[in-house]
């Protein structure tokens, strides 16, 4: 069986943390969003809006092979 992998999209100021293999990013079984955030050295406070397959998620959400993970930084406004 193939190793589990996800697609990662990082937006705005988080783009600098994006891995080169973002379309096929390998994850361990039972990985959470927090595991990926830590592996990519993204400060947890910067991972504000999290989506898995276009559904709102959080750092404790479990990932499975084929998921699409999107992470946005805090949004400033005026």
N, C-alpha and C positions, 0 to 999 in steps of 0.2 A: 504494500500500500504506500502511496506517495506521502511524503511529509506534509503536514498541514501548512497552508500558506494563506495569507490575506492580502488584500489590496489596501494600501495606505495613502490617504490624501491629507496633507497638512496645509493649512491656509494662512495667509497673511504673514505675520512675523514668525510663525512656526515653520514656514517653508524651509528655512535654513537647516532644520533638523531632519528633513526628508531623506530617507535612505535611497541609494541608487536603484535598488531592487524593489521599489515601492509597489510595483504592480504584482510582484510575486514574493512578498516578504514572508520568510519562514517563521512559524511560531511553534512553541512546544504545545503538547496536549494540555488542555485545561489552562491556557494562557488567558489572562485578563487584560483589559485595556491598560491598567496600571503597569503590568509587566512590559508591555510594548513602550509605554511612555518612559519607563525607567531605562529600557534597553537603548532607546534613541537619545537619552540624556536630555529629555524635555523636562523643564521644571514643572512639577505637578500643578502649581498654581497657575501656570500658563495654559494648561489643557482645560479650558473652561467649558466649551460646548463640544460634546462628543456625540457622534452619530454612528450607529452600526446599521448598514443597509438602509440608510435614510430614516432610521428610527432613533429618537433620543436615547442615549445611554449614559453610563457613568463609569468612573475608574474601576469599579468592582465588576463590571459586566464581563461575562465570559465570551471569548472569541472562538469561532469554529472555522475550519477550513472553508475558503470561498467567501468569507465575510468581506465587506467593504467598510473600512474604518475611516471616518473623517473627523479631524480635530481642529477646532478653531480656538484662537486666543481670546482673552477677554476683549469685549468690544467697547471702545470708548465712544463717547458721544457728547454733544453739547447742547 
